[in-house]
Amino acid sequence: MKDLSYALSNQGHNVTVLTFEPHGRVMSKFNKSEIGNDPKSVEVIRLDAPETHNKGYIQRGINTTLASLKIVRDGFRRLVGRHFDLCLAYSPPVQYALSALKLSRKLGSSPLLLVRDLFPKVAVDLGILNNGLITKYYNMKEANLYDEADHIFAQSESNETYLLSQKGVSADRVSVLYNWIDLKAFDSSDFRDFRSEFGIEDKFVCLYGGTLGPAQGLEIILDSAELLRDEKEILFLIVGNGRSRDKMAEEIHIRKLENVLLHDYVNASEFPSLVKSADVGLMPLSQKNKTALIPGKIVSYMAGSIPIIAALNKGNEDTARIIEESHCGEYVFSGNTQGFSDLIMKYRSMGAKLKEMGKNGRNYVERNFDVETAINKVISVFADLQG
């Protein structure tokens, strides 16, 4: 949402972001006042709310519900009397998005919904949500969410089909809006040399950068690292935080994986430098996923011109299609550790071919995922809604 907000502002639109004080995802060296001061004329209003990051599932659910109540109450208090043409709400969390759309109605603006994961289906598929009553509650909230929106943006064709066939959303209220990215950030001359900082200048760096959680299927990275432990040139760089981080750190220690470097999140402004410091980008997904997911990191890897090695859940035809159409990498199915490892070995020996594949990905993202394309789609939908 940050890239979209900045790009909208740069086009001359007045943008206000209503969000929460960050917990856990922002580098500690940035204090609250620095986080809140936006240099690109985007007004950021941060509400105080219970922490949800790195909490147990039950506590996280409770805190998310409590926080969602503050969006309508405290958000209205901060924004009442002001005019907004439209509101873009992001789901999940379903409760946050539903509260944002209700706030939009109270303020007299058009509520538009961005659906980036099909919740609660994803949580049920992963076994995270297995209580019938709680699942029923979230299904009800999901239905309310779709009813509240003037228009729904699905992140892929498969997700659009699911909303039409399984959730009863009418065809005139849903369309596809791919993940977007600000390509200018990847072309900046302000480059942080992570290879030098981490002391990995002579390594073939396989990067995973993002959330460390159950949906990602991160086991295949550690299993591949164990298979390739004797390949001294290959290094697995894992950068991120999440529920699985402590378990991964323990596994790395127990299995004595000296070819794995685990590092906390880097600030979003430095992520392009991190990507460009790697040779390939790793993109695993849990085989428990039953829906098509297009992880945001695929767009970042492509924008940074590095090839992709993926482990995709079966049925994820959207991400498979992107990789195939762009010729930016290859994939195996989740759980195929040997195949995943074989691709890493293959790519290490490809030499100049790697740069060609990286360029293919960059060309594809310029055509399909540039933030300007997303803005044009949102504005077009809003104009149609106004008649």
C-alpha positions as CSV (number, residue, x, y, z in Angstrom):
1,M,0.0,0.0,0.0
2,K,3.0,2.3,0.6
3,D,4.0,2.3,-3.1
4,L,0.4,2.9,-4.2
5,S,0.0,5.7,-1.8
6,Y,3.2,7.5,-2.9
7,A,2.3,7.0,-6.6
8,L,-1.2,8.4,-6.1
9,S,0.3,11.4,-4.3
10,N,2.8,11.9,-7.1
11,Q,0.0,12.1,-9.6
12,G,-1.5,15.0,-7.6
13,H,-4.1,13.1,-5.5
14,N,-4.6,13.9,-1.8
15,V,-3.8,10.7,0.0
16,T,-4.5,9.9,3.7
17,V,-3.4,6.5,5.2
18,L,-5.2,5.3,8.3
19,T,-3.1,2.5,9.9
20,F,-1.9,1.3,13.3
21,E,1.3,1.9,15.2
22,P,3.7,-0.8,13.9
23,H,4.6,-3.8,16.1
24,G,7.6,-6.0,15.3
25,R,7.9,-5.3,11.5
26,V,9.8,-2.0,11.6
27,M,13.5,-1.8,12.3
28,S,14.1,-0.7,15.9
29,K,16.4,2.1,14.8
30,F,13.4,4.0,13.4
31,N,11.4,5.7,16.2
32,K,7.7,6.5,16.1
33,S,8.2,10.1,15.1
34,E,10.4,9.2,12.2
35,I,8.0,6.6,11.0
36,G,5.1,9.0,11.1
37,N,6.8,11.8,9.1
38,D,6.2,11.0,5.5
39,P,8.5,12.8,3.0
40,K,6.2,12.5,0.0
41,S,3.1,14.4,1.0
42,V,1.1,11.4,2.1
43,E,-0.7,12.0,5.4
44,V,-0.3,9.1,7.8
45,I,-2.6,8.7,10.8
46,R,-1.6,6.0,13.2
47,L,-4.0,4.6,15.7
48,D,-2.9,2.8,18.9
49,A,-4.1,-0.8,19.0
50,P,-3.3,-4.1,20.7
51,E,-0.3,-5.9,19.3
52,T,-1.0,-8.7,16.9
53,H,2.5,-9.5,15.5
54,N,4.1,-12.7,16.7
55,K,1.2,-13.5,19.0
56,G,-0.5,-16.9,19.5
57,Y,-3.4,-17.5,17.2
58,I,-6.1,-17.1,19.9
59,Q,-4.6,-13.9,21.3
60,R,-3.9,-12.6,17.8
61,G,-7.6,-13.1,16.9
62,I,-8.8,-11.3,20.0
63,N,-6.4,-8.4,19.5
64,T,-7.3,-8.1,15.8
65,T,-11.0,-7.9,16.8
66,L,-10.3,-5.2,19.4
67,A,-8.2,-3.3,17.0
68,S,-10.9,-3.4,14.3
69,L,-13.3,-1.7,16.6
70,K,-10.9,1.2,16.9
71,I,-10.8,1.7,13.2
72,V,-14.4,2.8,13.1
73,R,-14.5,4.6,16.4
74,D,-11.1,6.3,16.5
75,G,-10.8,6.6,12.8
76,F,-14.1,8.4,12.5
77,R,-13.1,10.7,15.3
78,R,-9.9,11.7,13.5
79,L,-11.5,12.0,10.0
80,V,-15.1,13.3,10.6
81,G,-15.9,16.4,8.6
82,R,-13.4,15.7,5.8
83,H,-14.2,14.7,2.3
84,F,-12.9,11.5,0.7
85,D,-13.8,10.2,-2.7
86,L,-12.9,6.6,-2.2
87,C,-11.4,4.3,0.4
88,L,-9.1,1.4,-0.4
89,A,-9.2,-1.3,2.2
90,Y,-6.8,-4.3,2.3
91,S,-7.8,-7.9,3.4
92,P,-6.7,-9.8,5.3
93,P,-7.2,-9.2,8.2
94,V,-10.9,-9.5,7.4
95,Q,-12.0,-7.5,10.5
96,Y,-9.7,-4.6,9.6
97,A,-11.0,-4.4,6.1
98,L,-14.6,-4.7,7.1
99,S,-14.2,-1.9,9.7
100,A,-12.4,0.3,7.1
101,L,-15.3,-0.2,4.6
102,K,-17.9,0.7,7.3
103,L,-15.8,3.8,8.1
104,S,-15.8,4.7,4.4
105,R,-19.6,4.5,4.4
106,K,-19.8,6.8,7.4
107,L,-17.5,9.3,5.7
108,G,-19.5,9.2,2.5
109,S,-16.8,7.8,0.3
110,S,-16.9,4.8,-2.1
111,P,-15.5,1.7,-0.4
112,L,-13.2,-0.5,-2.6
113,L,-11.7,-3.7,-1.4
114,L,-8.3,-5.3,-2.2
115,V,-8.4,-9.0,-1.5
116,R,-4.8,-10.4,-1.2
117,D,-5.6,-13.7,0.5
118,L,-8.8,-15.7,0.6
119,F,-9.4,-15.7,4.4
120,P,-10.5,-17.8,6.2
121,K,-10.0,-20.5,3.5
122,V,-6.2,-20.2,3.6
123,A,-6.1,-20.6,7.4
124,V,-8.4,-23.7,7.1
125,D,-6.3,-25.2,4.4
126,L,-3.1,-24.7,6.5
127,G,-4.8,-26.3,9.6
128,I,-4.4,-23.0,11.5
129,L,-8.2,-22.6,11.8
130,N,-9.9,-25.9,12.8
131,N,-12.6,-24.8,15.1
132,G,-16.0,-25.1,13.5
133,L,-17.6,-22.2,15.4
134,I,-14.7,-19.8,14.8
135,T,-14.6,-20.8,11.1
136,K,-18.3,-20.1,10.8
137,Y,-17.7,-16.7,12.5
138,Y,-15.0,-15.8,10.0
139,N,-17.0,-17.0,7.0
140,M,-19.8,-14.7,8.2
141,K,-17.4,-11.8,8.4
142,E,-16.0,-12.6,5.0
143,A,-19.5,-12.5,3.5
144,N,-20.2,-9.2,5.2
145,L,-17.0,-7.8,3.8
146,Y,-17.8,-8.6,0.2
147,D,-21.4,-7.2,0.7
148,E,-20.0,-3.9,2.1
149,A,-17.7,-3.2,-0.9
150,D,-18.7,-1.3,-4.0
151,H,-16.1,-3.2,-5.9
152,I,-13.6,-6.0,-5.1
153,F,-10.1,-6.4,-6.6
154,A,-8.9,-10.0,-6.6
155,Q,-5.2,-10.6,-7.0
156,S,-5.5,-13.2,-9.7
157,E,-7.9,-14.8,-12.2
158,S,-8.2,-17.9,-10.0
159,N,-9.1,-15.8,-7.0
160,E,-11.7,-13.9,-9.1
161,T,-13.2,-17.2,-10.2
162,Y,-13.4,-18.3,-6.6
163,L,-15.2,-15.1,-5.5
164,L,-17.7,-15.5,-8.4
165,S,-18.4,-19.3,-8.1
166,Q,-18.0,-19.9,-4.3
167,K,-18.9,-16.6,-2.7
168,G,-21.7,-15.4,-4.9
169,V,-20.1,-12.1,-5.8
170,S,-21.6,-10.6,-9.0
171,A,-19.4,-10.3,-12.0
172,D,-19.8,-6.5,-12.3
173,R,-18.4,-6.1,-8.7
174,V,-15.1,-7.9,-9.1
175,S,-12.1,-7.6,-11.3
176,V,-8.4,-8.6,-11.2
177,L,-5.8,-6.2,-9.8
178,Y,-2.3,-7.8,-9.7
179,N,0.3,-7.0,-7.0
180,W,2.1,-3.8,-7.9
181,I,5.5,-2.4,-7.2
182,D,7.4,0.9,-7.5
183,L,10.1,0.1,-10.0
184,K,11.9,3.4,-9.4
185,A,13.0,2.1,-6.0
186,F,14.9,-0.7,-7.8
187,D,16.6,1.7,-10.1
188,S,18.0,4.0,-7.5
189,S,21.7,4.6,-7.3
190,D,21.4,4.6,-3.5
191,F,22.6,1.0,-3.0
192,R,23.4,-0.8,0.3
193,D,26.0,-3.5,-0.2
194,F,24.6,-6.4,1.8
195,R,27.1,-8.8,0.3
196,S,29.9,-6.8,1.9
197,E,28.0,-6.3,5.2
198,F,27.3,-10.0,5.6
199,G,30.7,-11.1,4.4
200,I,29.3,-13.2,1.5
201,E,31.0,-11.6,-1.5
202,D,32.2,-14.9,-2.9
203,K,29.0,-16.8,-2.4
204,F,26.2,-17.9,-4.8
205,V,23.4,-16.2,-2.7
206,C,19.9,-17.8,-2.7
207,L,17.6,-15.2,-1.1
208,Y,14.4,-15.7,0.7
209,G,13.0,-12.3,1.9
210,G,9.6,-12.1,3.5
211,T,7.3,-13.5,6.1
212,L,8.5,-16.5,8.0
213,G,5.2,-18.4,8.6
214,P,3.3,-21.6,8.0
215,A,1.9,-20.6,4.6
216,Q,5.4,-20.2,3.2
217,G,6.6,-23.8,3.4
218,L,10.0,-22.8,4.5
219,E,11.1,-26.4,5.4
220,I,12.2,-27.0,1.8
221,I,14.8,-24.3,2.1
222,L,16.4,-25.8,5.2
223,D,16.1,-29.3,3.8
224,S,17.8,-28.2,0.6
225,A,20.5,-26.4,2.6
226,E,21.2,-29.8,4.3
227,L,21.4,-31.6,1.0
228,L,23.8,-29.0,-0.4
229,R,25.9,-28.5,2.8
230,D,29.0,-29.6,0.9
231,E,28.6,-27.1,-1.8
232,K,30.6,-24.4,-0.1
233,E,30.0,-21.7,-2.7
234,I,26.2,-21.8,-2.1
235,L,24.7,-19.7,0.7
236,F,21.0,-19.5,1.7
237,L,20.1,-16.0,3.0
238,I,16.8,-15.9,4.9
239,V,15.6,-12.3,5.8
240,G,12.4,-11.8,7.7
241,N,10.4,-12.3,10.8
242,G,7.2,-14.2,11.7
243,R,5.8,-17.1,13.7
244,S,8.3,-19.6,12.3
245,R,11.4,-17.6,12.9
246,D,12.4,-19.0,16.3
247,K,11.7,-22.6,15.0
248,M,13.9,-21.9,12.0
249,A,16.7,-20.5,14.1
250,E,16.6,-23.6,16.3
251,E,16.6,-26.0,13.3
252,I,19.6,-24.2,11.8
253,H,21.5,-24.6,15.0
254,I,20.5,-28.2,15.6
255,R,21.3,-29.3,12.1
256,K,24.5,-27.2,12.0
257,L,23.6,-25.5,8.7
258,E,26.6,-23.2,8.3
259,N,25.4,-22.4,4.8
260,V,22.3,-20.7,6.1
261,L,22.3,-17.0,7.2
262,L,19.2,-15.9,9.1
263,H,18.6,-12.1,9.4
264,D,15.8,-9.9,10.7
265,Y,13.6,-7.8,8.4
266,V,15.4,-5.0,6.6
267,N,13.5,-1.7,6.2
268,A,11.3,-1.6,3.1
269,S,13.4,1.2,1.5
270,E,16.4,-1.1,1.7
271,F,14.7,-4.3,0.3
272,P,15.5,-3.5,-3.3
273,S,19.3,-3.4,-2.4
274,L,18.8,-6.8,-0.6
275,V,17.2,-8.3,-3.7
276,K,19.9,-6.9,-6.0
277,S,22.6,-8.4,-3.7
278,A,21.3,-11.9,-4.4
279,D,21.9,-14.3,-7.3
280,V,18.5,-16.0,-7.2
281,G,15.3,-15.5,-5.3
282,L,13.6,-18.4,-3.5
283,M,9.9,-18.6,-3.4
284,P,8.5,-21.6,-1.5
285,L,4.8,-22.2,-0.6
286,S,3.4,-24.8,1.8
287,Q,1.8,-27.8,0.0
288,K,-1.1,-27.4,2.4
289,N,-2.2,-24.4,0.5
290,K,-5.3,-25.2,-1.7
291,T,-5.7,-21.8,-3.3
292,A,-3.7,-19.9,-5.9
293,L,-1.4,-17.5,-4.2
294,I,0.8,-14.9,-5.9
295,P,3.3,-13.9,-3.2
296,G,4.4,-10.3,-3.2
297,K,8.0,-11.4,-3.2
298,I,7.8,-12.7,-6.8
299,V,7.2,-9.1,-8.0
300,S,10.2,-7.9,-5.9
301,Y,12.5,-10.5,-7.3
302,M,11.4,-9.7,-10.9
303,A,11.8,-6.0,-10.3
304,G,15.3,-6.6,-9.0
305,S,16.2,-8.6,-12.1
306,I,17.0,-11.9,-10.3
307,P,15.8,-15.3,-11.5
308,I,13.2,-17.2,-9.4
309,I,13.3,-20.8,-8.0
310,A,9.9,-21.7,-6.7
311,A,8.2,-24.5,-4.9
312,L,4.5,-24.1,-5.6
313,N,1.5,-25.8,-4.1
314,K,-0.5,-27.8,-6.6
315,G,-3.3,-25.9,-8.1
316,N,-1.4,-22.6,-8.0
317,E,-1.7,-22.1,-11.7
318,D,-1.5,-18.3,-11.5
319,T,2.0,-18.1,-10.2
320,A,3.1,-21.0,-12.4
321,R,1.7,-19.1,-15.4
322,I,3.6,-16.0,-14.5
323,I,6.9,-17.8,-14.2
324,E,6.3,-19.7,-17.4
325,E,5.2,-16.6,-19.4
326,S,8.0,-14.4,-18.2
327,H,10.8,-17.0,-18.6
328,C,12.2,-15.7,-15.3
329,G,12.8,-18.9,-13.5
330,E,11.5,-22.4,-12.9
331,Y,9.4,-24.2,-10.3
332,V,8.8,-27.6,-8.7
333,F,5.9,-28.7,-6.6
334,S,6.1,-28.1,-2.8
335,G,7.7,-31.0,-1.0
336,N,10.1,-31.9,-3.8
337,T,13.3,-31.0,-2.0
338,Q,15.5,-32.9,-4.4
339,G,14.0,-31.1,-7.4
340,F,14.3,-27.7,-5.6
341,S,18.0,-28.5,-4.8
342,D,18.7,-29.6,-8.3
343,L,17.4,-26.2,-9.6
344,I,19.7,-24.4,-7.3
345,M,22.7,-26.4,-8.5
346,K,21.6,-25.8,-12.1
347,Y,21.3,-22.1,-11.7
348,R,24.7,-21.8,-10.0
349,S,26.3,-23.1,-13.2
350,M,24.3,-21.0,-15.6
351,G,26.6,-17.9,-15.7
352,A,25.4,-15.2,-18.1
353,K,22.1,-17.0,-18.6
354,L,21.1,-15.9,-15.1
355,K,21.2,-12.3,-16.2
356,E,19.1,-13.0,-19.2
357,M,16.4,-14.7,-17.0
358,G,16.5,-11.8,-14.6
359,K,16.0,-9.3,-17.4
360,N,13.1,-11.4,-18.7
361,G,11.5,-11.0,-15.2
362,R,12.1,-7.3,-15.2
363,N,10.5,-6.8,-18.6
364,Y,7.5,-8.8,-17.5
365,V,7.0,-6.8,-14.3
366,E,7.3,-3.5,-16.2
367,R,4.4,-4.6,-18.5
368,N,2.1,-6.1,-15.8
369,F,3.0,-5.0,-12.3
370,D,4.1,-1.4,-12.4
371,V,2.3,0.7,-9.7
372,E,1.1,3.1,-12.4
373,T,-0.9,0.3,-14.0
374,A,-2.5,-0.4,-10.7
375,I,-3.5,3.3,-10.2
376,N,-5.0,3.5,-13.6
377,K,-7.1,0.4,-12.9
378,V,-8.4,1.8,-9.5
379,I,-9.2,5.2,-11.0
380,S,-11.0,3.6,-13.9
381,V,-13.2,1.4,-11.6
382,F,-14.0,4.4,-9.4
383,A,-15.0,6.5,-12.5
384,D,-17.3,3.7,-13.7
385,L,-18.9,3.5,-10.2
386,Q,-19.6,7.3,-10.4
387,G,-21.4,6.8,-13.7
